[in-house]
Amino acid sequence: IINQIAWTNLYKVSHADAGNPSSKLMNVQFEECKKILRLEIELLKPKVIVFLTSFGWAKWFLDDVDFKQIAIISSYKYVEYIGKINETIVVVSQHPQGKPEQEHCNEIISAINYARNS
């Protein structure tokens, strides 16, 4: 049972009318956003972090923390990486838009369980 969930955007500033920030806007805020994410992790002390971004987006943020990869499991369709930041489980999955919700959730839960047993 999930008792508490915290949610954050990797990039904190974007255009109001356009989902993700432009490349220029990402570059301008990137270093500060990495610092904010590290601080969020430090303050919240999560047991699990799920990146719903794909590894292409998450990798730039994970490079700056003590991320240890546990596995890339080819049997997963949506989960791309499983790892840990210290004792915090990290699952990197694809963005959920257009994905079958239950199947995607089941994979993420399976990945979390895999990490718990590793």
C-alpha positions as CSV (number, residue, x, y, z in Angstrom):
1,I,0.0,0.0,0.0
2,I,1.3,3.4,-0.9
3,N,1.1,5.8,2.0
4,Q,2.8,8.8,0.5
5,I,3.8,9.9,-3.0
6,A,5.8,12.9,-3.9
7,W,5.9,14.1,-7.5
8,T,8.3,16.5,-9.3
9,N,9.2,17.7,-12.7
10,L,12.9,17.3,-13.7
11,Y,12.8,20.6,-15.4
12,K,11.0,23.2,-13.3
13,V,10.3,25.9,-15.9
14,S,8.5,25.4,-19.2
15,H,6.3,27.4,-21.5
16,A,2.6,27.5,-20.3
17,D,1.3,26.4,-23.7
18,A,3.9,23.7,-24.6
19,G,4.5,20.6,-22.4
20,N,8.2,20.1,-22.2
21,P,10.6,23.0,-22.2
22,S,12.5,23.9,-25.4
23,S,16.2,22.8,-25.7
24,K,17.2,26.4,-24.9
25,L,15.1,26.6,-21.8
26,M,16.4,23.1,-20.7
27,N,20.0,24.2,-21.1
28,V,19.4,27.5,-19.1
29,Q,18.0,25.7,-16.1
30,F,19.7,22.3,-16.2
31,E,22.4,22.8,-13.6
32,E,19.9,24.3,-11.1
33,C,17.4,21.6,-11.7
34,K,20.0,18.9,-11.0
35,K,20.7,20.6,-7.6
36,I,17.0,20.8,-6.8
37,L,16.5,17.1,-7.6
38,R,19.4,16.2,-5.3
39,L,18.0,18.3,-2.6
40,E,14.5,16.8,-3.1
41,I,15.9,13.3,-2.7
42,E,17.9,14.3,0.3
43,L,15.0,16.0,2.1
44,L,12.3,13.5,1.2
45,K,14.4,10.4,1.6
46,P,12.2,8.3,-0.7
47,K,12.3,4.5,-0.7
48,V,11.5,4.4,-4.4
49,I,12.0,6.9,-7.2
50,V,10.2,6.2,-10.5
51,F,11.3,8.3,-13.5
52,L,8.5,8.3,-16.1
53,T,10.7,9.9,-18.6
54,S,12.7,7.2,-20.5
55,F,16.4,6.9,-19.8
56,G,17.1,9.5,-22.5
57,W,15.7,12.2,-20.2
58,A,16.7,10.7,-16.8
59,K,20.4,9.9,-17.6
60,W,21.5,13.5,-17.4
61,F,20.1,13.7,-13.9
62,L,21.3,10.3,-12.8
63,D,24.9,11.1,-13.9
64,D,25.1,13.6,-11.1
65,V,24.0,11.4,-8.2
66,D,25.5,8.1,-6.9
67,F,23.3,6.0,-9.2
68,K,24.2,2.3,-9.3
69,Q,22.6,0.3,-12.1
70,I,21.2,-3.1,-11.0
71,A,19.8,-4.4,-14.2
72,I,18.5,-3.8,-17.7
73,I,15.9,-6.5,-18.1
74,S,15.0,-7.2,-21.8
75,S,11.8,-8.9,-20.9
76,Y,10.3,-5.5,-19.9
77,K,8.5,-3.5,-22.5
78,Y,8.4,-0.1,-20.7
79,V,10.9,-0.2,-17.8
80,E,14.4,0.6,-19.1
81,Y,16.7,0.6,-16.1
82,I,16.6,-0.5,-12.5
83,G,19.1,0.8,-10.0
84,K,19.7,2.5,-6.6
85,I,20.8,5.8,-5.3
86,N,22.3,4.7,-2.0
87,E,19.5,2.6,-0.6
88,T,16.7,4.2,-2.7
89,I,15.4,2.1,-5.5
90,V,15.3,3.8,-8.9
91,V,13.2,2.6,-11.8
92,V,13.4,4.4,-15.1
93,S,10.4,3.8,-17.3
94,Q,9.1,5.3,-20.5
95,H,6.6,8.2,-20.4
96,P,3.2,6.7,-19.8
97,Q,1.3,8.6,-22.5
98,G,-0.3,6.2,-24.9
99,K,0.8,3.1,-22.9
100,P,-1.7,0.5,-21.4
101,E,-1.9,1.8,-17.8
102,Q,-2.2,-1.5,-16.0
103,E,0.6,-3.2,-18.0
104,H,2.9,-0.3,-17.4
105,C,2.1,-0.2,-13.7
106,N,2.6,-3.9,-13.4
107,E,6.1,-3.6,-14.9
108,I,7.1,-0.8,-12.6
109,I,5.9,-2.8,-9.6
110,S,7.8,-5.9,-10.8
111,A,11.0,-3.8,-11.3
112,I,10.6,-2.4,-7.7
113,N,10.3,-5.9,-6.4
114,Y,13.3,-7.1,-8.4
115,A,15.4,-4.3,-6.9
116,R,14.2,-5.1,-3.4
117,N,15.4,-8.6,-3.8
118,S,18.8,-7.7,-5.4
